[in-house]
Amino acid sequence: MSSGYLNQNQELEFLSALDSRAVSPLKFTYIGDSYHRWIDIAKKSREEMTIQFEENILKTESLPFILREAAHDTDTVNVVDFGCGDGMPMIPVLEYLLPSVRVRYIAVDISPKMIEAAKRTVSERFPGVEILSVLFDFEKGEVLQDILKLTKAPRTRNYFFLLGNTLGNFDNTDKVLSNLKLSMFPNDALVIGNQISNSLASQRFVEYYRTREVFDLVSSTLTGYGMRCSFKEYSVRWNDAKKQIEMFLTMGSDKRISLVGHDVEFEKGEELLMAVSKKFAEETIVQTFNDVGFRMDFFSVNKKKNVCIASISPTRYRS
């Protein structure tokens, strides 16, 4: 059975991950109609004032410092929203910048439907803002030529945003940061919002992810290609050594999934890793930025010490 929402290259990548590593890549859940599941989770978090809400408060408090030079010798500010989702996290950013400077909003995501949702959000709230979009897989090592052409224009300042714990959801954090750096210039800023771990936060993280809504999202690619997945088979664990949440499907029976003419079989009791969400520790996330070649310009943690906001810039040097 094929739902048809992944292209052939993506189906081959999905097949390889399942067959060789027993992993279902999280990024594919955003491509099909299941994108609305992510939006539902984000809305619920904001309404219940949990993780998304905490980040939004810290981000808004940090904007006066992060954007302090936004209008200096500047005609246009490019707000490049990596992993744009529904665009809601950018509302405080755009409100802060407007009307003191001309703003161009650039939505970047792997999902065309996410991009359309973000464009709707911004156009409805800010009718005069120019809106562009770029379809992009963050885990692919390619330069975003369209963005480079826009961001190198005279009297233009560029702020890249990667919010909502998006950085923690990638398989290879260093690779993603290196890929993003390929499309940045020395005076550009990359603003990252991510959850961080502490002794009290880890159990709250487990509770947040151990819900029917999250299960429906992380299992959606599997079910879209014909695998029956039960919530009873779902488990969420905290890996303290790696400081990450791990979401598993433990097969309650023998299962099979078919992709591009190949069958992948799983035996009863076998585990399949559906998603990982890295939370980092304060010192390790800072070291991660440094190792890739970013300079730390700003770093702040909320009072609960479970969310951080960082503003970093590319540098030629690593300490």
C-alpha positions in Angstrom: 0.0 0.0 0.0 1.3 3.5 -0.9 -0.2 6.8 0.2 1.8 8.5 -2.6 2.8 11.6 -0.5 6.5 10.8 -0.5 8.4 11.0 -3.8 10.4 8.0 -5.0 13.7 9.3 -3.4 12.0 9.8 -0.1 10.5 6.4 -0.2 13.9 4.9 -0.9 15.3 6.8 2.1 12.4 5.7 4.2 12.9 2.1 3.1 16.7 2.2 3.9 16.0 3.7 7.4 13.4 1.0 8.2 15.3 -1.9 6.8 18.9 -1.1 8.0 18.3 0.8 11.2 14.7 0.1 12.3 14.1 3.8 12.3 11.1 5.8 10.9 12.5 9.3 10.1 10.4 11.9 11.8 10.8 14.5 9.0 8.5 12.5 6.7 5.6 13.0 9.1 5.4 16.6 8.1 5.0 16.0 4.4 1.6 14.4 4.0 -1.8 15.3 5.4 -0.5 14.5 8.9 1.1 18.0 9.0 -2.1 19.1 10.7 -1.3 16.7 13.6 1.8 18.8 14.3 -0.3 22.0 14.2 -2.8 20.5 16.7 0.1 19.6 19.1 1.6 23.1 18.8 -1.8 24.7 19.5 -2.5 22.5 22.5 0.9 23.4 23.9 0.3 27.1 23.6 -3.2 26.8 25.1 -2.0 24.7 28.0 1.0 26.9 28.5 3.6 24.1 28.2 6.7 23.8 26.1 5.8 26.0 23.1 4.4 28.6 25.5 7.5 28.7 27.6 9.7 29.2 24.5 7.5 32.0 23.2 7.8 34.0 26.5 11.6 33.6 26.6 11.9 34.5 22.9 9.8 37.6 23.3 11.8 38.8 26.3 15.0 38.2 24.3 14.1 40.1 21.2 15.3 43.6 22.3 18.8 42.2 22.5 18.8 39.8 19.6 17.3 42.4 17.2 19.0 45.4 18.6 20.8 46.2 15.3 18.0 45.2 13.0 17.2 48.7 11.8 20.8 50.1 11.8 21.9 51.1 8.3 19.2 48.7 7.0 16.5 49.0 4.3 15.2 45.4 4.6 15.3 42.7 7.2 14.9 39.2 6.0 13.3 36.9 8.6 14.1 33.4 7.4 11.9 30.9 9.3 13.6 27.5 9.1 11.1 24.7 9.9 8.3 27.3 9.7 5.4 25.1 10.8 2.3 27.2 11.0 4.3 30.5 11.3 2.9 31.4 14.7 6.3 31.6 16.5 7.2 34.5 14.2 4.3 36.7 15.2 6.3 38.4 18.1 9.3 38.8 15.9 7.4 40.5 13.1 5.5 42.7 15.6 8.8 43.8 17.1 10.3 44.8 13.7 7.3 46.5 12.2 6.8 49.3 11.3 10.4 50.6 11.9 11.9 48.6 9.1 10.8 46.9 5.9 10.5 43.1 6.5 10.6 40.2 4.1 9.3 36.9 5.6 10.8 33.7 4.1 9.2 30.4 5.1 11.4 27.4 4.8 10.2 23.8 5.4 10.3 20.2 4.0 6.5 20.4 3.8 4.6 22.4 1.2 1.5 22.4 3.4 3.4 23.7 6.3 4.7 26.5 4.1 1.2 27.4 3.0 0.0 27.4 6.6 2.8 29.8 7.6 2.2 32.1 4.7 -1.5 32.3 5.7 -0.6 33.1 9.3 1.7 35.9 8.3 -0.4 37.4 5.5 -3.5 37.6 7.7 -1.6 39.3 10.6 0.7 41.5 8.5 -0.9 42.2 5.1 2.0 44.5 3.9 4.8 42.1 4.5 6.5 40.5 1.5 6.3 36.7 1.8 8.5 34.2 0.0 9.1 30.5 0.5 11.7 27.8 0.0 11.0 24.0 0.0 14.0 22.4 1.7 15.2 19.3 3.5 17.5 20.4 6.3 19.4 17.1 6.4 20.6 17.5 2.8 23.9 19.2 2.3 23.0 21.9 -0.1 23.4 25.7 -0.3 20.1 27.6 -0.5 21.0 29.7 -3.6 17.6 31.5 -3.5 18.2 32.6 0.1 21.8 33.7 -0.6 20.6 35.9 -3.5 18.1 37.6 -1.2 20.3 37.9 1.9 23.4 39.4 0.2 21.5 42.5 -1.1 22.9 45.9 0.0 21.6 47.4 3.2 19.9 44.1 4.1 20.1 42.4 7.5 19.3 38.7 7.9 17.9 36.8 10.9 17.4 33.1 10.6 15.1 31.4 13.1 15.0 27.7 14.1 12.5 27.5 16.9 10.2 25.0 18.6 12.8 22.4 19.5 13.3 21.8 15.7 17.1 21.4 16.2 16.5 18.7 18.7 14.4 16.6 16.3 17.1 16.1 13.7 19.0 12.8 13.4 22.4 14.6 13.0 22.5 18.0 14.8 26.0 18.9 13.6 25.2 18.2 10.0 22.0 20.3 10.0 23.9 23.2 11.6 26.7 22.9 9.1 24.1 22.9 6.2 22.4 26.0 7.6 25.8 27.7 7.9 26.4 27.2 4.2 23.6 29.7 3.5 24.8 32.4 5.9 27.2 35.3 5.9 29.3 36.5 8.9 26.9 39.3 10.0 23.8 37.0 9.8 22.3 35.7 13.0 20.7 32.3 13.6 18.2 32.3 16.5 17.6 28.9 18.0 14.9 27.9 20.6 15.3 24.5 22.1 14.4 22.6 25.2 17.2 21.8 27.6 17.4 19.1 30.2 17.6 19.2 34.0 16.8 16.7 36.8 13.2 17.9 37.0 12.4 18.5 33.3 13.1 15.0 32.0 10.0 13.5 33.5 7.8 16.4 32.2 9.3 15.8 28.8 8.3 12.1 28.9 4.7 13.1 29.9 4.5 15.6 27.1 5.5 13.1 24.5 3.5 10.1 25.9 0.2 11.3 24.5 -2.2 10.1 21.8 -1.6 13.3 19.8 2.2 12.8 19.6 1.7 9.1 18.9 -0.6 9.9 16.0 2.0 12.2 14.6 5.1 10.0 14.9 3.3 6.9 13.6 1.6 8.7 10.7 4.2 7.8 8.0 4.1 4.1 9.0 0.3 4.0 9.0 0.2 6.0 5.8 2.1 3.1 4.1 -0.1 0.4 5.5 1.4 -0.6 8.9 -1.1 -1.0 11.7 0.2 0.8 14.8 -1.5 0.6 18.2 -1.1 3.2 21.0 -0.6 0.2 23.3 2.6 -0.5 21.4 3.9 3.0 22.0 6.5 3.8 24.7 8.5 7.0 25.5 11.8 6.9 27.4 14.3 9.4 28.6 17.9 8.6 27.7 19.9 10.4 30.3 23.3 9.7 28.7 22.3 11.3 25.5 19.9 13.8 27.0 17.1 12.9 24.7 13.5 11.6 24.5 13.2 8.4 22.5 9.8 7.2 21.1 9.5 3.5 20.3 6.9 1.2 18.7 7.3 -2.3 20.2 5.6 -4.8 17.8 2.6 -6.5 19.4 2.6 -8.9 16.4 4.5 -9.7 13.3 4.3 -6.7 10.9 5.2 -5.9 7.3 5.4 -2.7 5.4 5.9 -2.4 1.6 7.9 0.4 -0.1 9.0 0.8 -3.7 8.4 -2.9 -4.4 10.2 -4.2 -1.3 8.8 -5.6 2.0 10.3 -4.9 5.4 9.3 -7.3 8.1 9.3 -6.9 11.9 8.9 -9.7 14.4 6.7 -9.5 17.4 8.6 -7.9 20.3 11.0 -6.0 17.9 11.4 -2.3 18.5 11.2 0.4 15.9 12.5 3.9 16.8 9.9 6.4 15.6 11.4 9.7 16.8 14.2 11.2 18.9 14.0 14.7 20.5 17.3 16.0 21.9 17.1 18.3 24.9 20.8 18.9 25.5 22.4 20.3 28.6 23.3 24.0 28.7 27.0 23.3 28.3 26.6 20.7 25.6 24.4 22.9 23.3 26.8 25.7 23.6 29.7 23.4 22.7 27.7 22.0 19.8 27.4 25.5 18.3 31.1 26.1 18.8 32.2 22.8 17.2 30.3 23.6 14.0 31.9 27.1 13.8 29.3 29.4 15.3 30.0 32.3 17.6 27.7 32.8 20.6 26.2 36.3 20.6 23.4 35.7 23.1 22.2 32.9 25.3 19.3 32.9 27.8 17.5 30.2 29.8 14.1 30.6 31.4 13.5 30.4 35.1 12.4 26.8 34.9 15.7 26.0 33.1 13.9 23.8 30.6 14.0 26.1 27.5 16.9 28.2 26.0 17.1 30.9 23.3 20.5 31.4 21.6 21.6 33.8 18.9 24.7 32.6 17.0 26.7 33.8 14.0 29.0 32.1 11.6 32.7 32.4 12.2 35.8 31.1 10.5 37.4 30.0 13.7 36.7 27.2 16.2 38.1 27.4 19.8 
